[in-house]
Amino acid sequence: MDHDLANRPADKRAGFARWLGGRDCTDCWKAARDADTASKEQWLTAKRAEEQQAAAEWAAGFDMPPLEDPEKALDWGERSRHQLMIAAHTALDGVP
């Protein structure tokens, strides 16, 4: 694939060209990315389950009230509440 380097500063063209040389072309990159959707979905499912477990344990440990409807948003809500509270507590740890 051809790249127009004219919009790059002259002193940065060689480095960018070397970087491009080590990369797949856009079409090849997209094909490889799209071909691996099954493993991405498995990883995402496992990651969500792990986050959900951590959120449930945290909510139970701090006696958080259960969230209410809509049913399809409960898991997301629990994970989001957990992530926001953890981030807030982490940010406050550095405050004197």
Secondary structure, 3 states (H helix, E strand, C coil): CCCCCCCCCHHHHHHHHHHHHCCCCHHHHHHHHHHCHHHHHHHHHHHHHHHHHHHHHHHHHCCCCCCCCCHHHHHHHHHHHHHHHHHHHHHHHCCC
